[in-house]
Amino acid sequence: MPSLLEPILLMLTAAVLVVVLCRTLRLPAILGYLVVGVAIGPHALGLISASSNTAAIAEFGVVFLMFSIGLEFSLAKLKTLRVDVFGLGGLQMLITALLFFVMALWLGAQWPFAIALSGAIALSSTAIVSKMLAERGELGTPHGQKIFGILLFQDLAVVPLLVLIPALSQPADQLAWALVYALLKAAAVLILLLGVGQKILRPWFDIVAKQHSSELFVLNVLLVTLGISYATELAGLSLSLGAFVAGMLIAETHYRHQVEEDIKPFRDILLGLFF
């Protein structure tokens, strides 16, 4: 029976070496993660196989990415950037997705596959783009704010896509009902989590914070994030959607900035292993 430590040690070794090399060459670390991931993956050198263990590690990277996105999502920020978010962001998604949808159909793809492909291609990597903008000090510039607005719309578009894409795998005669059922189920779960979660999390985080234990605080954040993710998975939705909801709920408490700082090491490490 293969040891779980083998792929983890290999990924950690590759990650450390590539970050050192990228820092030396003054290149983004994520670029190195992507290159080394392709190199050691199952389709190149084959040092790491496509197993359930590696898929689980990657899944946790996505979970913490979506949690971070949820933390950034606030109604105040959305109102400030509404023109960039719903104007530029919506236009970019619509044009890009429509272009690749037509191209996929022209190449002979079935329309469910064309929808999934065009939706995926229309998205950017918030982790990569925002990190590069921050490293260049351009996040607060006018063009940086416009880029962030587009990224925010894409982050919001991920939520319906997470619901839509699994439903597209249903047979054609059941697809319409599967889509309606998936959307209604997602809406019910989100309303329940957002409605009840806000009333519970605020006083609970106050209780945890009064203990003055950083260890307990981090454990509580992990518990809430993974617990809500598990709840959405039990409801037939994705772990990523639950992590996004957890981030939104915590963003409405007084501990948003503290949570961002506490989870940053976990998020960056897991995202690096994911890429």
N, C-alpha and C positions, 0 to 999 in steps of 0.2 A: 504494500500500500504506500503510495507516494506521500512524502511529508508535506504538510502545508507550509512549513518553514522554507522549503527550497525556493518556490517562486517568490516568496516575500523577500528573502535574503537577496535573491538575484535582482529583483526590482529595486530594492534599497541600494544595493551596490551600484547599479547602473544610474540611479537617480543622483547619488552623491557625486559620482564621477562626472556626470554630464553637467550638474550645477556648477561644480568647480571650473570645468572647461568653459562654460558659457559666461561665468563671471569674469574669467581671465580674458576672454575675447570680447567682453562687454556686449553680449547677446542676451535676449530674453530667455530666462530659464525654461519657459513653457515650450519654446521652439526646440530646445534640447530634449525635453520630455517627449515631444511628438516624434522626433527623429529616432531616439533610442527605443521608443515603444514600437515603432514600425520595424526596427532592426531586430529586436529580440523576440518579436511576436511570432505567432504560428505561421504567418505567411511569408516570412523572410528566413532568419536563421533558425526559427523554431525552438529557441531556448525556453520559451514559455508557451504551453499549449492552451488552447481555448477550453478551459475547464470551468466547472461551477465555482471553484475557489477563486480564480482570477476574476470571474464575472462578479462575484460578491464584493471583492475589493473595489472594483470599478464602480459598482452600484453605490457603495458608501461615499465615494468621491462625488458622484452626481447628487446624492442626498444632501451633502454639506454645501454644494454649490447652490442648489435650489433653496436651501435654508438661508444662505447669505443673500440671495436675490429677494427672498421674502422679507428679510430685515430691511432692505433698501426701499421696499415698497411702502409708501405712506401717502395718504390722501393729500397732505400738504404739498409734498414734492410733486405729486401727479398734477395738482392744480397749477403749480408754478410753471411746469414744463408741458402743459396740455397741448400747446400748438406743435411743439417738437415731437411729443409722444404720439398724439393721434393724427397729426398732420403728416410730418415727414416719416414717422415710423409706420403709420398705416399705409402710406403711399409706397414706401420701399417694400413692405411685405407683399402688398397687392401686386405690384408690377413684377417683382422677382418671382413670386409663386405662380402667377399667371403665365409668365414667359416659359418657365420650366415645365409647367403642366402641359402647355401646348406642345412643347418639344418632345416630352415623354410620349404623348399620344401619337405624335407624328412618327416617332420611332417604333410604334407598335405596342406600347405598354398598355395594360389595362388601367381603367380610370382610377380604381382604388389605389393601385401602386403609384400612379401619377400624382395623386393628391398627397400621399405620404412623402414621396420624393421631393416634390416642389415645396411642401411645407418645411421639410428639413433643410433644403438648400437655401431657403429664404431667411433662415436664422443665422446669426453670427454667434461667436463665442464671447459671452460677456466677460468670462474670466480672462481671456487673452487680451481683448481690446481695452477693457478698463484698467488692467494691470499695466499695459503699455502706455496708456495715457497718463496714468499716475506716475510712472517712472520718468516720463518726459515733462512732467509738471504742466500738462495741457488739459487736465480735467476741469479746471475752473475757467478756461478760455471760452469765448463764444462758440467756436467750432467744437470744442470739447463737450459743451453743454448740449449742442445739437446731436452729436454722436451718442451721448448718454441718453438723450430722449428717444432716439431710435432703438437703442439697446433695451431701454425700459419697455417699449412697446413689444419688442420681440420676447422679452421675459414674460410679459402678460400673455402673449400669444402661445407660449409654451403650454399653459394650463389647458386650454381647449384642445390643443394638439395631443396632449397626453391622454385625453379622453377619446378623441376622435380616432387615432391611429389603431388602437387595439380593436375597435369596433369594425374597422375596414376589413378585418380578416374573416368576417362572417360571410356565409353564402349570400349570393346576390338577392335571393328572394327574402332573406331575413335581415338585409343590411339596414333598411330604413328603420325597422323596429329596434335593431341593435343600437343604432345611433341615438334614437329618441330615448331608449332605456338608459344608455350610458350617460347621456347628458342630464337626464332627470335624477339619476342616482348620484352623479357628481354634484349637482346643485343641492340635493338634500343633505349629502354628507358635509359639503362646505358650509351650508347655512347652519347646520347643527354644530359643527366645530367652531365656526366663527362666532355664533350666537352664545353658546354655552361656554366656549373656551375663554372668551374675554372676561366673563364674570368670575371664572375660577382662577385663571392665571395671575391676575393682578394681586389679589390678596395672598395667593400662595407664594409668589416671588417675594412679597414683602416679608413673609414669615421666614423664608430661606435666607434672605439678605440680613435679617436681624441676628442670625447666628454668627455673622462675621467670620465665615469660613469660605475661603476661595475654592477649596477642594469640593465642598458641598455645593457651592454655586455652579461649578462646572458640571458636576454630576447631575444636578437638577436640569441644566440646559440639555445635556445629552439624553436624559430620561424623557423630557418633554418632546424633543425632536424625534427621537426614535419611536417613542410611544405613539405619537400622532401619525407618524409614517406607517407604523404597523397597523393602526386603525384603518387608514385608507387602503392599505393592502388587503385587509380582511374584507373590506367593502368592495373588492374587485377593482380598485383603482391602483395607482402606482405609488411606490415609496416616495418618489420625487415630489409628487403632488402634495403628499402629507408633510414633507419637509418644508415646502413652500408655504403652506398654511401655518405651520409652526413658527416660521420666521415672521409672518405677518402678525400673528398673535403676540409674539414677544416684542415686536416693534412698537406695539401700542402701550407697552409698559414703560416704566421709568428706567429700565435697565438695558435698554437697547445697545447703547455704546459700550457698556461693560461686557455684554454678551459678545459683541463683535470682536473685541480684543481677546476675550477668553477662548473663543473657538478658532481664531485665526490660525494658530499652529496646526490644529487638527485638519482644518479645511485645506490649507496649503499642502500639507503632506499627502492627504488622501487625493487631492486634485492632481498632484504630481504623479502619484501612482496610477491614477485613472488615465491621464494622458499617455 
